[in-house]
Amino acid sequence: MKSSPNNPPAGKAAGKSAAGETVGRAAAKAAPKDTAKAVGQAAAKTAPKDTAKAVGQAAPPKNPAGKTPKAASTRDETQGVLKLGLPKGSLEQYTLGLFARSGWRINIGSRNYFPGIDDPEIECTLSRSQEMSRYVEQGVLDCGLAGKDWRLENESDVAVVADLIYSKATPTSARWVLAVAGDGPYRTAKDLVGKTVATELPGVTKRWFEDRGIEVKVEFSWGATEAKVVSGLADAIVEVTETGSTIRAHGLKIIDDILVTHTELIANYKALADPFKRAKIDQLALLLKGALDAEGLVGLKMNVREEDVEKVVRHLPSLNAPTIAHLYKSSWLSVETVVSSKVVRELIPLLIENGAEGIIEYPLNKVI
């Protein structure tokens, strides 16, 4: 078949196309950046839809090793995070110290209700202990630390994961007590029939009197409760105390105990059903309890001759039994134990008298 201006030979057409492509590539390389960009955009406009999409997508860059970097993670950042409530107020400082001894550092900024914590799997929120159990029950928080008294006051349906025996400033329980004027006529709770009792814990107080068949008028107090009796605003009060010293300082006397309370680690039932959150909550319970158990304990380590070891061990209290090991190529033994810090000042001189030497005392963060 003869060629015509509108029908060039196949060989020439192919050559022309190949030549044009080569020239186009060379031009794109030689052109300034903006020109090259324009060329690419023009090609994308004239190309079919799928081809234009391919042209518009740049090939992923390769690292020096020649491997294509992995795509960015699409994991939901809200997954794998435990929402933990920390008590704000009287329990706050002791709680922060307990977490530090347990292995977590918490940073609370000025007026910050969302403290930082050195654990990417935990998000912290500060909340009043009075409200904590409600937030945990509703699922706003997965778990939290709060007083047993406020859980009972709110009648919250939550799981108590661990009893953490500490209160405002000490590793002990606190008491809600019934107190009256020291020089008043009331001697027992039954003497208060028909009288007014002021308290910040009205729900628990009402139920306590109802269980005993004693009819009283319970009024909520916003604070300064001890002064209500002195000022004549109430006949009795129900107030929390650790030592009773504040009660006595206001001229009051305690006539009954309403409730013994301490801090609890509480959790939402739905959170406990989640394997990740359950494991994290159990971790918190284990280490927080371990830190509390170490409160007031110290470790003692000493060297003792073999012939003196029985005399020394007789004076050593221990969680189980002292650890005893031979020193390398020696007739001396290494003896190690855990004791109460309250007995150390009497114990060390006694150990020396019985042959112990090189005594070392060291603090404990956790006992598990």
C-alpha positions in Angstrom: 0.0 0.0 0.0 1.3 3.5 -0.9 1.9 6.0 1.7 0.2 9.3 1.8 0.6 12.5 3.8 -2.2 11.4 6.1 -1.0 7.8 6.2 2.8 7.6 6.9 4.6 4.3 6.8 4.4 2.3 10.1 8.2 2.3 10.5 8.5 6.1 10.1 5.5 6.7 12.5 7.0 4.5 15.2 10.4 6.2 14.7 8.8 9.6 14.9 6.9 8.7 18.1 10.0 7.2 19.8 12.0 10.2 18.8 9.4 12.6 20.1 9.3 10.7 23.4 13.1 11.0 23.7 13.0 14.7 22.9 10.2 15.2 25.4 12.1 13.5 28.2 15.2 15.5 27.4 13.2 18.7 27.4 11.6 17.9 30.8 15.1 17.3 32.3 16.6 20.4 30.8 13.6 22.7 31.6 13.5 24.7 34.8 11.5 23.2 37.7 8.4 25.3 37.1 8.4 24.4 33.4 8.8 20.7 34.2 5.9 20.9 36.5 3.8 22.5 33.8 4.7 19.8 31.4 3.7 17.1 33.9 0.4 18.9 34.5 -0.3 19.1 30.8 0.4 15.4 30.4 -2.0 14.6 33.2 -4.8 16.7 31.6 -4.5 14.9 28.2 -4.0 11.4 29.6 -6.9 9.1 30.4 -8.3 9.2 33.9 -6.4 6.3 35.4 -3.2 7.4 33.7 -3.6 10.9 35.0 -4.0 9.5 38.5 -0.8 7.5 38.1 1.1 10.5 36.8 -0.1 12.7 39.7 1.1 10.2 42.3 4.8 10.4 42.9 6.6 7.1 43.6 7.3 6.7 47.3 10.9 7.7 48.2 13.4 5.0 49.0 15.7 5.1 52.0 19.5 4.6 51.5 19.1 0.9 51.8 16.8 0.9 48.8 13.7 -0.1 50.8 10.4 1.7 50.5 9.4 3.2 53.8 6.3 1.7 55.5 3.0 3.5 55.3 2.0 5.6 58.2 0.0 3.8 60.9 -3.7 4.0 60.7 -4.3 2.7 64.3 -7.0 4.5 66.2 -5.2 6.5 68.7 -8.0 6.1 71.3 -7.5 2.4 71.4 -5.0 0.9 73.8 -5.4 3.7 76.4 -6.6 3.4 79.9 -8.6 6.4 81.3 -7.4 6.7 84.9 -8.9 9.1 87.5 -6.7 10.6 90.2 -8.1 12.1 93.3 -7.8 15.9 93.6 -7.7 17.4 97.1 -6.8 15.8 100.3 -5.6 12.5 98.8 -3.7 14.1 95.9 -0.2 14.5 97.3 0.0 11.1 98.9 -1.4 9.4 95.7 1.3 11.1 93.5 4.0 9.9 95.9 2.6 6.4 95.8 2.6 6.3 92.0 6.2 7.5 92.0 7.3 4.7 94.3 5.3 2.3 92.0 7.2 3.4 88.9 5.0 6.1 87.3 5.9 9.7 87.2 3.0 12.1 87.1 3.3 15.8 86.3 0.5 18.1 87.4 0.8 21.6 86.0 -0.9 24.7 87.4 -4.7 24.5 87.0 -4.2 21.4 84.9 -6.9 18.7 85.2 -5.2 16.4 82.8 -1.8 15.5 84.2 1.0 14.0 82.1 2.2 10.5 82.9 5.3 8.7 81.6 3.2 5.8 80.3 1.6 6.2 76.7 -1.0 3.6 77.6 -2.6 5.7 80.4 -4.5 9.0 80.2 -4.9 10.8 83.6 -7.8 13.0 84.7 -8.0 14.8 88.1 -11.3 14.5 89.8 -12.7 15.1 93.3 -12.9 11.9 95.3 -16.6 12.7 95.9 -17.4 12.4 92.2 -14.9 9.7 91.1 -17.1 6.6 91.6 -19.9 8.2 89.5 -17.6 8.9 86.6 -16.2 5.3 86.8 -19.7 3.9 86.9 -20.8 5.9 83.9 -17.7 4.9 81.9 -16.3 8.4 81.6 -13.3 6.9 83.4 -12.1 3.3 83.1 -10.8 3.2 86.7 -9.9 5.6 89.5 -8.6 6.0 93.0 -11.1 7.3 95.5 -12.3 6.9 99.1 -14.5 4.0 100.0 -16.7 6.5 101.8 -17.7 8.3 98.6 -18.4 5.1 96.7 -20.8 4.1 99.5 -22.3 7.6 99.6 -23.0 7.6 95.8 -24.1 3.9 95.9 -22.1 3.5 92.8 -22.1 0.1 91.0 -18.4 -0.4 90.3 -15.8 -3.1 90.9 -13.4 -2.7 93.8 -10.1 -4.0 92.3 -7.9 -3.3 95.3 -8.0 -1.9 98.8 -5.2 0.7 99.1 -4.9 1.4 102.8 -4.0 5.1 103.0 -5.8 8.3 103.7 -5.1 12.0 103.7 -1.4 11.9 104.8 -0.7 8.5 106.2 -0.8 4.8 105.2 -3.7 4.2 107.5 -7.5 4.2 107.4 -9.6 7.1 108.3 -12.9 7.1 110.3 -16.2 8.9 110.0 -17.2 9.4 113.6 -20.3 10.6 115.4 -19.3 13.5 117.8 -21.2 15.7 120.2 -20.3 18.6 122.6 -17.8 17.4 125.2 -19.9 18.9 128.0 -23.3 18.1 126.5 -26.0 15.6 127.6 -25.6 13.0 124.8 -23.7 9.8 125.6 -24.8 7.4 122.9 -26.4 7.6 119.4 -29.8 6.7 120.9 -29.7 10.0 122.9 -30.0 11.9 119.6 -33.6 10.9 118.7 -35.3 13.9 117.1 -32.0 15.9 117.0 -30.1 17.4 114.1 -26.9 15.8 112.8 -24.7 17.8 110.3 -22.3 16.0 107.9 -20.8 16.0 104.5 -21.7 12.4 104.2 -25.5 12.5 104.5 -26.4 9.3 102.6 -24.2 7.0 104.6 -25.2 8.8 107.8 -29.0 8.4 107.2 -28.6 4.8 106.4 -26.5 4.2 109.5 -29.2 5.7 111.8 -32.0 4.0 109.9 -30.3 0.6 110.4 -30.4 1.2 114.1 -33.9 2.5 114.2 -32.9 6.0 115.4 -34.9 8.9 114.0 -32.7 12.0 113.5 -32.7 14.9 111.1 -29.6 14.7 108.9 -28.4 18.0 107.3 -25.8 18.4 104.6 -22.8 20.5 105.7 -20.6 22.3 103.1 -17.6 22.3 105.5 -16.4 23.6 108.9 -18.6 20.9 110.3 -16.9 20.8 113.7 -18.1 24.3 114.4 -21.7 23.5 113.8 -22.2 22.0 117.3 -20.3 24.9 119.0 -22.4 27.5 117.2 -25.6 25.7 118.0 -26.4 24.8 114.3 -26.5 21.1 115.0 -26.7 18.8 118.0 -24.1 16.4 116.6 -21.9 15.9 113.6 -20.5 13.1 111.6 -17.0 14.0 110.4 -13.9 12.2 109.0 -10.8 12.0 111.1 -7.5 10.1 111.2 -6.4 10.7 114.8 -9.3 12.5 116.4 -7.2 15.5 117.4 -9.2 18.0 115.3 -12.4 16.7 116.9 -11.1 17.2 120.4 -9.6 20.6 119.6 -13.1 21.8 118.9 -14.3 20.7 122.3 -16.1 17.6 120.9 -16.1 14.0 122.0 -16.6 10.9 119.8 -19.5 8.7 120.9 -19.6 6.2 118.0 -17.9 5.2 114.7 -20.0 5.5 111.5 -17.6 4.1 108.9 -13.9 3.1 108.5 -12.7 4.2 105.1 -9.6 4.1 102.9 -8.6 4.6 99.3 -9.8 2.0 96.8 -8.8 1.3 93.2 -12.2 1.0 91.5 -13.1 0.1 87.9 -15.9 0.1 85.4 -17.2 -3.4 84.6 -17.1 -2.8 80.9 -13.4 -1.7 81.1 -12.6 -4.9 83.1 -14.1 -7.0 80.2 -11.6 -5.5 77.8 -8.4 -7.7 77.9 -6.0 -4.8 77.4 -7.6 -2.6 80.1 -8.0 -5.4 82.5 -4.3 -6.2 82.2 -3.4 -2.5 82.8 -5.7 -2.2 85.8 -4.2 -5.4 87.3 -0.7 -4.0 86.8 -1.7 -0.8 88.6 -3.2 -2.8 91.5 -0.1 -5.0 91.8 2.5 -2.2 91.9 0.4 0.2 94.0 -0.2 -2.4 96.6 3.5 -3.4 96.5 4.5 0.2 97.1 2.1 0.5 100.0 3.4 -2.8 101.5 6.9 -1.4 101.4 5.9 1.7 103.4 7.8 1.7 106.7 10.1 -1.2 105.8 13.8 -1.2 105.1 16.3 -3.8 104.0 19.3 -4.8 106.2 22.4 -6.5 104.9 25.4 -7.5 107.0 28.4 -9.8 107.2 28.6 -12.4 109.9 31.1 -15.1 110.8 29.8 -18.7 110.5 30.1 -19.3 114.3 28.0 -16.1 115.1 25.3 -16.6 112.5 22.8 -18.3 114.8 23.1 -15.6 117.5 22.5 -12.9 114.8 19.6 -14.6 113.1 17.7 -15.0 116.4 17.4 -11.3 116.6 16.3 -10.8 113.0 12.6 -10.3 112.2 11.8 -11.1 108.6 8.9 -11.4 106.1 9.9 -15.1 105.7 13.4 -15.9 106.8 16.7 -14.1 106.3 18.7 -14.8 103.1 22.1 -16.2 103.9 25.0 -16.8 101.4 28.6 -17.7 101.7 31.1 -15.0 100.8 33.6 -16.1 98.1 36.5 -18.2 99.6 35.7 -17.1 103.1 34.3 -18.3 106.4 32.0 -15.2 106.5 28.4 -15.2 105.5 26.2 -12.5 104.0 22.9 -12.1 105.8 20.0 -10.0 104.3 16.5 -9.3 105.6 13.6 -6.9 105.6 12.5 -5.2 108.9 10.3 -2.4 110.1 12.1 1.0 110.1 10.7 1.5 113.6 13.0 -1.2 115.1 16.2 -0.4 113.3 17.7 2.0 115.8 17.4 -0.7 118.6 18.2 -3.6 116.3 21.5 -2.4 114.8 23.4 -2.1 118.1 22.1 -5.5 119.1 23.3 -7.1 115.9 26.8 -5.6 116.3 26.9 -7.0 119.9 26.3 -10.5 118.5 28.9 -10.4 115.8 27.5 -8.6 112.8 29.7 -6.3 110.8 29.4 -4.0 107.7 25.7 -3.4 108.2 23.9 -1.7 105.4 20.4 -0.2 105.6 18.5 0.6 102.4 15.0 1.9 101.5 12.4 -0.2 99.7 10.1 1.0 96.9 8.0 -2.1 96.6 7.4 -5.4 98.4 5.5 -7.9 96.2 
